[in-house]
Amino acid sequence: MIRRTLFLALLGAVSCALLAAADISGDWAGVMSFGDNKIDLTYTFKQEGAKLTGTVHGPGGDLPLNEGKIQGEKVSFSVTVDMNGSPAKFVSQGNITGDEIALTTTGGDGAGGTMTLKRSK
């Protein structure tokens, strides 16, 4: 009887945690720091369960997000940009905390930066 009660309590806690997972769909903005360079970026995310799609708007226009995933408080996606006629893939990984996402972005050539996205209201 005690085992059953403990199991049901644990199952309820896990279910509540899953239901409370944040949906990051919507607009988010931040400033990416690449060394001394700072770039204003705006993301539009669309979350469907663990799948994440959307776009990022920056100085070069809109680019689609690829390989987007949400796992608990973790988010990841990639963006491919044209760098002087050659495609360059940038991978972003981050942690979701309420209305903020702390992102770290790295590129194939070792370039990268960090930023904190804030949900646009």
N, C-alpha and C positions, 0 to 999 in steps of 0.2 A: 504494500500500500504506500509506504514512504517512497519507494523507488518510482512508483507511478506518479505520485504528486510532484516529486523533484523533476521527473521527465517532462511533465506537462508545464511546470513553471519555466524550465529551460526552453522548451519549444515556444512558449508564449513570448519570452524575452527575445529570442532570435527572430520570431515573426515581427515583433514590434520594431526591432532594429532594421530589418529589411524594408518595412513599410516607411520608416522614417528617413531612408536614404534620400539625399537631396536630388532633385531633378534640376539639372543646370541649363535646361532649355531657355533660350533668350539671348539678350545682348550683354556682352562683357567687354570692358575696355582696360587698357594698361599701356605702359611704356616699357618696351624691351630695351635692355642695355646690352650692347655688343661692344665691350671695351669702352672707348670714349664716345661712341655713337649711341644715340637714343632715338628709337622709332616708335611713334604712336601707332597702336594696333587696336582694332575693334573686331571681336569675334562674335559670330551669331551661331550658337549651338542649338542642335535639335537632338534630344535624347529620347531613345525608344528602348527602354530596358537597359541593357548593357551596351547597346550600340549608340555611337555618337557620330553625327554628321554635322555639316555646317560650312561656314566660310570664314575667312579672315580678310579684313580690309586693311590695307596698308598703303604706303606711298605708290606702289605699283598697281593698285587696283585690288579686285577681289580674287581670292584663290580658294579652291575647295579643300576641305579637310579630308584626309584619307586615313584609313586604318584606325578610326576612332573607337575607343573603348572606355567604359566606366566600370570599375570594380571596387565597390564600397566607396571609400574616400579618395580613390586613385583615379586619375584621368590620363589618357594618352592618345596622341594622334600625330599624324605627319602632314607636312605641306611640301609640295614640290614647286620650286621657283626656277625661273630662267636666269642663269648667271652667265651673261655674255655669250648666249647661244647654247649653253649646256645646261641640262637639268641638274638641279641640286636639291637633295632631299633633306629637310630639317625635321627632326623628331622632337616632340614636346612631351614631357611627363610632369605630372603635378599632383598636388594634394588639395582637395576641396575642404574648405572650412567655412561653413555658412555662406556668406555672400562674397567670399574671396577664394581665388585659386592661385596658389604659388606654383609657377611653372619654371622648369628648366628646359631650354631648347639647345639641341646640339645638331651640327651639320656633319656631313661626310668628311669635310676637310678639317675637322676639329673646331670650326667656328661655333660659337654658341653664346648664350646669354640667359639671364634670369629676368623674371617679371612677376608682379602680382596683379592679377586681373580682378576687377571689381564689377559686380553685377550692376548694369545700368538700370536705373529706376524709371 
